Amino acid sequence: MSKITELREKQQKLVADARALLADIKDDTPEARVSELESQHDTAMAEYDRLEARIKREEALEARERDLNAADDRRPTGENRSVQGGRQENVDEARAAAFRSYLRHGLEDMPAEERKVVREMRAQAVGTDSKGGYLVPEGFMAELVKSLKAWGPMLDPGVTRVLTTTAGNSIPWPTMDDTSNEGALIGENTQVSETEVAFGTKTLEAYKYTSGVVLVSAELLQDSAIDVEGTVRSAMAERIGRIGNRHLTVGDGSAKPNGIVTAATAVTGVAAAAALTFDDMIELFHAVDPAYRDDPSVRFMFNDGTLKSLRKIKDTVTGNYIWQPADVRTGAPATILDKPYSINQAMAAIGASNKSVAFGAFNRYVVRMVREFAIRRLVERYANYDQTGFIGFTRLDGELLDAGAVKVLQHAAS
């Protein structure tokens, strides 16, 4: 039995135990006992989430091991031992090595050859010649993108549609709404009537984001055992990931991305001010056109507190819970109404006038990211603390290109 399978089976038992606790709650159960049972249920589900995190780590480790064991196309192949990697691979490796040296030592203390490589990676800030910092190498950028999605699903290319561009110019994007039109049956020699297709345009910009200053002590920079590149990258990914995910979720579109919650049509007059029911979720589910509900990217999105409430809701007729755990046998993820979901802490909690749940085909929301990610190294500014500062800059935007693809559930005002 694999480790992941073992953990999944433990999760299944936790779910069964938790639901047994809820089943003990009857109409005449004293309030104190109800609170006790619900607390035990929440404790069991917290353990379920802890195991889920372990499973994710195990899956990531297995994927990494597969990558390491895969054939390296830079190695000599067959009997021809002279076959080596291409020039681009050598250039990429040189840039990566020079950039690591830049992070740890700065330009002044770098070998002349490495200093030349880093200066060739200079970023050009808008309107200036040499104040844009230095562009990170491809490997750094690839790992940064992986880290960004950990801080919010809106930056996850497995959830939204992520468009990476080399430059930051505005991108007009055509949209079309033809949902109200259909073909027609006509007779012989009958003129075809004209039906107008509603075309529109939305523009993807490139709003500039910064990580703020990441301070690293001189001791860490001097310690060769410390992965300075990884430390700086992780800190920047967390900071940019949090604000980026929040703006892509609830941004108002004014000098920032138009968040998916802001752009989507709200389903109103259904959910109470401070509650969420099975029927509310059914209403939201059917507010989205069936064609979108069958899209591979379809999912629910809500915060962790809302998930906690949804786990306790069941159909009073059939006794089936709205939330179903991951399937041990097939590896299918946990679902709501048989659809996957993403936890997004930028989503509002259940409450008066709040938009607490989104549902639909999330790949109709396009996240535009500029490939260039620049880092500046600050020495003198923090010299009296014996620290070095690093600032990261990137540009991104987001827009829902089809308003019918995603709907949000909005609670009553009171």
C-alpha positions as CSV (number, residue, x, y, z in Angstrom):
1,M,0.0,0.0,0.0
2,S,1.4,3.4,-1.0
3,K,1.8,6.2,1.5
4,I,-0.8,8.3,-0.3
5,T,-3.4,5.5,-0.3
6,E,-2.8,5.0,3.4
7,L,-3.4,8.7,4.1
8,R,-6.5,8.7,1.9
9,E,-8.0,5.8,3.8
10,K,-7.4,7.6,7.1
11,Q,-9.2,10.5,5.6
12,Q,-12.2,8.3,4.7
13,K,-12.4,7.1,8.3
14,L,-12.3,10.6,9.7
15,V,-15.1,11.6,7.4
16,A,-17.2,8.6,8.5
17,D,-16.5,9.4,12.2
18,A,-17.3,13.1,11.7
19,R,-20.6,12.4,10.0
20,A,-21.6,9.9,12.7
21,L,-21.2,12.8,15.2
22,L,-23.5,15.0,13.2
23,A,-26.0,12.2,12.9
24,D,-26.2,12.1,16.7
25,I,-27.7,15.7,16.7
26,K,-31.5,15.4,16.9
27,D,-34.2,18.1,17.3
28,D,-34.3,17.5,21.1
29,T,-30.5,17.3,21.6
30,P,-29.5,19.8,24.3
31,E,-27.5,22.9,23.0
32,A,-24.5,22.0,25.1
33,R,-24.4,18.5,23.6
34,V,-24.9,20.0,20.1
35,S,-21.9,22.3,20.6
36,E,-19.8,19.4,21.8
37,L,-20.6,17.2,18.9
38,E,-20.0,20.0,16.4
39,S,-16.7,20.8,18.0
40,Q,-15.7,17.1,17.7
41,H,-16.8,17.2,14.1
42,D,-14.6,20.2,13.4
43,T,-11.6,18.7,15.1
44,A,-12.0,15.6,12.9
45,M,-12.2,17.7,9.7
46,A,-9.2,19.7,10.8
47,E,-7.3,16.5,11.0
48,Y,-8.7,15.6,7.5
49,D,-7.2,18.9,6.2
50,R,-3.9,18.2,7.9
51,L,-3.7,14.9,6.1
52,E,-4.7,16.6,2.9
53,A,-1.6,18.8,3.2
54,R,0.6,15.8,3.8
55,I,-0.9,14.1,0.7
56,K,-0.1,17.2,-1.4
57,R,3.5,17.1,-0.1
58,E,3.8,13.4,-0.9
59,E,2.4,13.9,-4.4
60,A,4.9,16.8,-5.0
61,L,7.7,14.6,-3.8
62,E,6.7,11.8,-6.1
63,A,6.5,14.2,-9.0
64,R,10.0,15.5,-8.2
65,E,11.4,12.0,-8.0
66,R,9.9,11.2,-11.4
67,D,11.5,14.3,-12.8
68,L,14.9,13.4,-11.3
69,N,14.7,9.9,-12.6
70,A,13.7,11.0,-16.1
71,A,16.3,10.9,-18.8
72,D,18.4,14.1,-19.1
73,D,18.6,15.1,-22.7
74,R,21.8,16.9,-22.0
75,R,23.7,13.6,-21.3
76,P,25.5,11.8,-24.1
77,T,23.2,9.3,-25.9
78,G,24.0,5.9,-27.3
79,E,27.5,5.3,-28.5
80,N,28.0,8.9,-29.6
81,R,29.5,10.3,-26.4
82,S,30.3,13.6,-28.0
83,V,26.6,14.7,-28.1
84,Q,26.1,17.5,-25.6
85,G,23.4,20.0,-24.7
86,G,22.7,22.9,-26.9
87,R,24.1,26.4,-26.6
88,Q,20.9,27.8,-25.1
89,E,21.2,25.4,-22.2
90,N,24.8,26.6,-21.5
91,V,23.6,30.2,-21.7
92,D,20.8,29.5,-19.3
93,E,23.1,27.8,-16.8
94,A,25.6,30.8,-17.0
95,R,22.8,33.2,-16.3
96,A,21.5,31.2,-13.4
97,A,25.0,31.0,-11.9
98,A,25.7,34.7,-12.4
99,F,22.3,35.6,-10.9
100,R,22.9,33.5,-7.8
101,S,26.3,35.2,-7.4
102,Y,24.6,38.6,-7.8
103,L,22.1,37.9,-5.0
104,R,24.8,36.7,-2.6
105,H,27.7,39.1,-3.4
106,G,26.4,42.1,-5.5
107,L,28.0,43.4,-8.7
108,E,31.1,44.8,-7.0
109,D,32.4,41.5,-5.7
110,M,31.5,39.3,-8.7
111,P,34.0,38.0,-11.2
112,A,34.1,40.2,-14.3
113,E,32.6,37.5,-16.6
114,E,29.6,37.0,-14.3
115,R,29.2,40.7,-13.9
116,K,29.0,41.0,-17.7
117,V,26.3,38.3,-17.8
118,V,24.2,40.0,-15.1
119,R,24.4,43.4,-16.8
120,E,23.1,41.9,-20.0
121,M,20.0,40.9,-18.0
122,R,19.2,44.5,-17.0
123,A,15.5,45.3,-17.0
124,Q,14.4,48.5,-18.7
125,A,11.9,50.5,-16.5
126,V,9.3,52.4,-18.4
127,G,10.7,55.9,-19.3
128,T,14.2,55.2,-18.0
129,D,17.4,53.6,-19.2
130,S,18.9,51.7,-16.4
131,K,16.7,51.7,-13.3
132,G,14.7,48.6,-13.8
133,G,16.8,46.2,-11.8
134,Y,18.0,42.9,-13.2
135,L,15.8,40.3,-14.9
136,V,15.7,36.9,-13.2
137,P,16.8,33.8,-15.3
138,E,14.2,31.4,-16.6
139,G,14.8,28.8,-13.9
140,F,14.1,31.4,-11.2
141,M,10.9,32.6,-13.0
142,A,9.6,29.0,-13.4
143,E,10.0,28.3,-9.7
144,L,8.5,31.6,-8.8
145,V,5.4,30.9,-10.9
146,K,5.0,27.5,-9.1
147,S,5.3,29.2,-5.8
148,L,2.8,32.0,-6.7
149,K,-0.1,29.5,-7.2
150,A,0.4,28.2,-3.6
151,W,-0.9,31.6,-2.3
152,G,-4.1,31.6,-4.3
153,P,-5.9,29.7,-7.0
154,M,-6.4,32.7,-9.2
155,L,-2.6,32.4,-10.1
156,D,-2.9,28.7,-10.7
157,P,-2.8,27.8,-14.4
158,G,-4.8,24.7,-13.5
159,V,-7.7,26.9,-12.4
160,T,-7.7,30.1,-14.5
161,R,-6.3,30.7,-18.0
162,V,-2.8,32.2,-17.5
163,L,-1.4,34.1,-20.5
164,T,2.3,34.9,-20.3
165,T,3.6,37.8,-22.5
166,T,7.1,39.0,-23.2
167,A,6.1,42.7,-23.1
168,G,3.7,44.7,-21.1
169,N,1.7,46.6,-23.8
170,S,-2.1,46.7,-23.6
171,I,-3.8,43.7,-25.2
172,P,-7.3,44.2,-26.7
173,W,-9.2,40.9,-26.4
174,P,-12.3,40.3,-28.5
175,T,-15.4,38.9,-26.7
176,M,-18.6,37.5,-28.1
177,D,-22.0,36.8,-26.6
178,D,-24.1,34.6,-28.9
179,T,-26.0,32.7,-26.2
180,S,-29.4,34.2,-27.2
181,N,-29.1,33.2,-30.9
182,E,-29.8,29.9,-32.6
183,G,-30.0,28.5,-36.1
184,A,-33.3,28.4,-38.0
185,L,-35.2,26.0,-40.2
186,I,-36.0,27.5,-43.6
187,G,-37.8,26.4,-46.7
188,E,-36.5,26.1,-50.2
189,N,-35.6,29.4,-52.0
190,T,-36.2,31.3,-48.7
191,Q,-33.9,34.1,-47.8
192,V,-31.9,33.7,-44.6
193,S,-32.6,36.3,-42.0
194,E,-29.7,38.3,-40.5
195,T,-28.8,37.6,-36.9
196,E,-26.4,40.0,-35.2
197,V,-23.6,38.6,-33.1
198,A,-22.7,40.7,-30.1
199,F,-19.0,41.4,-30.3
200,G,-17.1,43.3,-27.6
201,T,-13.6,44.1,-26.5
202,K,-11.9,43.9,-23.2
203,T,-8.4,45.1,-22.6
204,L,-5.7,43.3,-20.6
205,E,-3.2,45.8,-19.0
206,A,0.0,45.1,-17.1
207,Y,-0.3,46.6,-13.6
208,K,3.0,46.8,-11.7
209,Y,3.3,44.9,-8.4
210,T,6.2,44.8,-6.0
211,S,7.2,42.4,-3.2
212,G,8.4,45.3,-1.0
213,V,11.8,45.0,0.5
214,V,13.0,41.5,1.6
215,L,15.8,41.8,4.1
216,V,18.5,39.2,4.4
217,S,21.2,39.4,7.0
218,A,24.9,39.4,6.1
219,E,25.4,36.1,8.0
220,L,22.9,34.3,5.7
221,L,24.5,35.7,2.6
222,Q,27.9,34.5,3.7
223,D,26.7,31.0,4.7
224,S,27.2,28.9,1.6
225,A,24.8,26.3,3.0
226,I,21.9,28.7,2.8
227,D,19.9,28.8,-0.5
228,V,19.7,32.6,-0.8
229,E,17.9,32.3,-4.2
230,G,15.2,30.1,-2.7
231,T,14.8,32.3,0.4
232,V,14.3,35.5,-1.6
233,R,12.1,33.8,-4.2
234,S,9.8,32.3,-1.5
235,A,9.4,35.6,0.3
236,M,8.6,37.4,-2.9
237,A,6.2,34.7,-4.1
238,E,4.2,34.9,-0.9
239,R,3.9,38.7,-0.9
240,I,3.1,39.1,-4.6
241,G,1.0,35.9,-4.5
242,R,-1.3,37.2,-1.7
243,I,-2.0,40.7,-3.2
244,G,-2.2,39.3,-6.8
245,N,-4.7,36.6,-5.8
246,R,-6.7,39.2,-3.8
247,H,-6.9,41.6,-6.7
248,L,-7.7,38.9,-9.2
249,T,-10.5,37.8,-6.9
250,V,-12.1,41.0,-5.7
251,G,-10.3,43.8,-7.5
252,D,-12.5,46.6,-8.7
253,G,-10.9,47.1,-12.1
254,S,-9.8,50.7,-11.2
255,A,-6.0,50.8,-11.8
256,K,-6.0,47.2,-10.8
257,P,-7.3,43.9,-12.2
258,N,-11.1,43.4,-12.5
259,G,-11.5,40.5,-10.0
260,I,-13.6,37.5,-10.9
261,V,-16.1,38.2,-8.1
262,T,-16.5,41.8,-9.3
263,A,-16.8,40.8,-12.9
264,A,-19.2,37.8,-12.5
265,T,-23.0,38.2,-12.4
266,A,-24.4,37.9,-8.8
267,V,-27.2,35.5,-8.0
268,T,-29.4,37.4,-5.5
269,G,-32.6,36.9,-3.6
270,V,-31.6,33.3,-2.6
271,A,-29.2,33.1,0.3
272,A,-30.0,34.5,3.7
273,A,-27.9,37.2,5.3
274,A,-25.9,34.9,7.6
275,A,-26.5,31.4,6.4
276,L,-25.9,29.0,3.5
277,T,-28.2,26.1,2.6
278,F,-28.2,23.1,0.3
279,D,-30.9,24.9,-1.8
280,D,-28.7,28.0,-2.1
281,M,-26.0,25.9,-3.7
282,I,-28.4,24.2,-6.0
283,E,-29.6,27.7,-7.2
284,L,-26.1,28.8,-7.9
285,F,-25.3,25.6,-9.7
286,H,-28.2,26.0,-12.1
287,A,-27.6,29.7,-12.6
288,V,-24.7,28.7,-14.8
289,D,-25.5,27.4,-18.3
290,P,-25.2,23.6,-18.6
291,A,-22.6,24.1,-21.4
292,Y,-20.3,25.8,-18.9
293,R,-21.1,23.3,-16.1
294,D,-19.6,20.5,-18.3
295,D,-16.4,22.5,-19.0
296,P,-13.2,20.8,-17.6
297,S,-12.4,24.0,-15.6
298,V,-15.7,24.2,-13.8
299,R,-15.5,24.4,-10.0
300,F,-16.7,26.2,-6.9
301,M,-14.6,28.7,-5.1
302,F,-15.0,29.9,-1.5
303,N,-12.9,30.5,1.6
304,D,-12.0,27.9,4.3
305,G,-14.7,29.1,6.7
306,T,-17.4,28.6,4.1
307,L,-16.0,25.1,3.4
308,K,-16.4,24.3,7.1
309,S,-20.1,25.2,6.9
310,L,-20.6,23.3,3.7
311,R,-19.2,20.1,5.2
312,K,-22.1,20.0,7.6
313,I,-24.9,20.5,5.1
314,K,-26.9,17.5,3.8
315,D,-30.0,16.8,1.8
316,T,-32.8,16.3,4.4
317,V,-34.6,14.0,1.9
318,T,-31.8,11.6,0.9
319,G,-29.4,12.2,3.7
320,N,-26.6,12.9,1.3
321,Y,-24.0,15.5,2.2
322,I,-23.3,18.3,-0.2
323,W,-19.5,17.8,0.4
324,Q,-18.0,14.5,-0.6
325,P,-14.4,13.5,0.3
326,A,-11.7,12.5,-2.2
327,D,-12.1,9.0,-3.6
328,V,-9.4,6.6,-2.5
329,R,-9.7,4.2,-5.4
330,T,-9.9,6.7,-8.3
331,G,-7.9,9.5,-6.8
332,A,-10.7,12.0,-7.6
333,P,-10.6,15.2,-5.5
334,A,-13.1,16.2,-2.9
335,T,-16.3,17.7,-4.4
336,I,-19.3,19.9,-3.8
337,L,-22.3,18.7,-5.8
338,D,-19.9,16.4,-7.6
339,K,-17.8,19.4,-8.8
340,P,-14.3,20.2,-7.6
341,Y,-13.6,23.3,-5.6
342,S,-10.8,25.7,-4.7
343,I,-10.1,27.4,-1.4
344,N,-9.5,31.1,-1.9
345,Q,-9.0,33.1,1.3
346,A,-9.7,36.3,-0.6
347,M,-13.3,35.3,-1.0
348,A,-15.7,36.9,1.4
349,A,-17.1,35.0,4.4
350,I,-20.8,34.1,4.7
351,G,-22.5,37.3,5.8
352,A,-24.9,40.1,4.9
353,S,-24.5,41.3,1.3
354,N,-21.3,39.3,0.9
355,K,-20.5,37.3,-2.2
356,S,-19.3,34.1,-0.5
357,V,-19.3,31.4,-3.3
358,A,-18.4,31.5,-7.0
359,F,-19.1,28.8,-9.5
360,G,-18.5,28.3,-13.2
361,A,-15.9,27.7,-15.9
362,F,-12.9,29.5,-14.4
363,N,-10.7,29.2,-17.6
364,R,-12.9,32.0,-19.0
365,Y,-11.0,34.3,-16.6
366,V,-7.7,35.3,-18.2
367,V,-4.7,36.2,-16.0
368,R,-2.1,38.1,-18.0
369,M,1.4,37.9,-16.6
370,V,4.5,39.6,-18.1
371,R,7.4,37.2,-18.3
372,E,9.9,39.8,-17.1
373,F,10.5,39.7,-13.3
374,A,13.1,42.1,-12.1
375,I,15.0,42.2,-8.8
376,R,17.0,45.1,-7.4
377,R,19.6,44.7,-4.7
378,L,19.9,47.4,-2.0
379,V,23.1,47.5,0.1
380,E,23.8,51.0,1.4
381,R,20.2,51.6,2.6
382,Y,20.4,48.9,5.2
383,A,24.1,48.8,5.8
384,N,23.7,50.1,9.4
385,Y,21.7,46.9,10.1
386,D,24.3,44.7,8.3
387,Q,21.5,43.6,6.0
388,T,20.9,43.6,2.3
389,G,17.5,44.4,0.8
390,F,15.9,42.8,-2.3
391,I,12.9,44.2,-4.2
392,G,11.0,42.2,-6.8
393,F,8.8,43.8,-9.5
394,T,6.3,42.1,-11.8
395,R,3.3,43.1,-13.9
396,L,-0.1,41.4,-14.2
397,D,-3.8,41.9,-14.9
398,G,-6.9,39.8,-15.1
399,E,-10.4,39.9,-16.7
400,L,-13.4,37.7,-17.0
401,L,-14.0,37.4,-20.8
402,D,-17.4,35.8,-20.6
403,A,-19.7,37.1,-17.9
404,G,-22.0,34.1,-18.3
405,A,-19.3,31.6,-17.5
406,V,-19.1,32.3,-13.8
407,K,-21.7,33.3,-11.2
408,V,-21.4,34.4,-7.6
409,L,-23.8,33.8,-4.7
410,Q,-24.7,37.1,-2.9
411,H,-26.3,37.0,0.5
412,A,-29.3,39.2,1.4
413,A,-28.5,42.5,3.1
414,S,-30.3,41.6,6.3
